[in-house]
Amino acid sequence: MTKTPPRELAQRLRDTRARLENDVDLWVASAGEQGQVHLIPLSYLWDGAALIVSTPQTSVTGRNLLAEPRVRIGLGPTRDVVLIDGDAAPAEVAELGEKTADAFAAKTGFDPRLETDAPYQYFRIVPRRIQAWRESNELAGRTLMRDGAWLA
C-alpha cells in the first residue's frame, strides 16, 4: 500500500473544517453519572463554534449528556478520522434561535421540533480538543485544537 505524505497543519485544518461544515453524521460517545457508556450515531450542524445535535430527552444519550457534559465524537471514516472531545450543554430552540433550528433541519433532513412521540433535546457541543489523522504517519501533529483554541 502506498502511503501519501502527511498533511501539513494548514491542510489538516482546512480538511477538518470542511468535514465539520459538510458532513451530516457523527458518532457520539457519552457516559452518565454511574459511568454507563453509550455510543450512537447522530446528525449534526456545525455553527462555526459548536456542534448542534438533538436526541430524545429520555434516551440514554440524552440522559447521559444532561448528567455529564463531557462527550467524545468521531467524525469521518477510520482512514480520515476527526476525533473531538467537548462539552455538551442542553439548548432550547429559543436559545439556539429559529434560524439555527431551521438550518439544522435543512442540513440533516430531520426536524426535532416536529417530533410528537417524545420530546427532543438539542445539545450544543463545544469542542475542547480536536485531533485529525489519516494514516499512522499523521499521528504526530494530530492535535488541531487544544483547550478550545485552534492551533493555527
N, C-alpha and C positions, 0 to 999 in steps of 0.2 A: 504494500500500500504506500503510495506516495504522499508524503506529508507536505502541506503548504507551510511556508514560513509563518511564524507567529505574527499576529497583527500588532501594530504599534498602538499605544494607548489611545491616540486620537481616533484611529479607525475603530477600535473596540467601543469607544464612547459613542461614535456615530451609529454603529451597528446595534448597540444596546438601546439607544434612544429610539431608533427606527423600530425595533422589536416591541418596545413599550408602547409606541404610538400605533402600530399596525396589527399586532397580534390581537386575538379576541379572547383566547382561553389561557388559563394558567392552572397550576396545582397549588392548593393552599393546605399547609400543614399547621394544625393548631393543637393546643393541649389545654385542657381545663384545669381547675384548681387541684384536682386529685391526680393530675398527670395523664388523663385519658387522651392519648394522641389520636388524631384523626386527620386523614388526607382525602381531599376531594378536588375535582376539577370545578372551576367556576369561570364564568365570563367576567370581563372587567373593562373598565375605561381608565385610561391614563389621562390625568388632567394637567400634566406637566410637573406636578409636585407629589402626587399621591395616586395610588390605585384605588378605584372605586369598585367594590364588589357588592353583591346582595345575595342573601340566603335566608331561609325561614328563621325567624327568631328562635323557634323551638328545636331546630335541627342541632345535631351535635356540634357542628362548626359554629352556628350562631351562639349557642350556649357557651362554647369554649372562648370565642372572641369577646363575649360580654364579660366573662370571668377573668380572662388572662389575655391582655392585648398583644403579647409577643406572638409573631407569626413568621413562618418561613414559606417562601413562594418559589416555585420552579417554573420557569418560562422557557419555551423552546424545546427542541429535540436534544437528546443526550450528547450529540456532537456539535451543538451550538447552544449551550445552556446559559441562562441568566438565572442566578440564584440571589434572592432578595431576602434579607432579614429586616423586618419592620415592626411597627406598632399600629394596631388597628383600633380605631375609635368608632363607636356607633354614630351614625349621622341620619337625621331625618331629612325628608325632601326639602323642608323649609331651610335647613342649614346648607344643604347642597345647592339648592336653587333649582327651579323648574328647568332651566336651560341645561344644567348638568344631568338631571334625571332624563330629560329628552335625549341628550347626546348618548347616555348610557343605553337607552332603549334602541336608538337608531344603530349604534355600533354593534350591540350584542344580539339584536333581534328578539329581545326579551324585556318586557316592562314589568318590573316587580309591583308597580303601583296598581296594576290591573289584576293581580292575584287575589282571589277571594277565598281560597281554601284555607290558607294560613297566612298570617301577617309576615311580610318580608322585612328584613332589616338591611339597610345599607351600611356598609363599613368603609371608612376612608383609611387606607393603609399607607402610612408614611414610611418610606424606606430609611433605614439607618445604615445598612451596608448593602452594596450591590457588587456581585462578582460575575464575571463572564469569561468563558473559555470554550474552545472548540476541541482541541486535542491536548495531550499531555505537554506539548511544547508551549502551550499558553497558560499553564498553571502558574508559572512565575508571572507576577504582574496582573493577576486576575481580578484584583480588587479595584473597582472603579469608583466606588463611593465608600467613604468612611465617616462615621458619626454624622450621617445625614448630608455630607458635603461631597459633591463630585470632585475627583482628584485633579481634573484639568480645568 
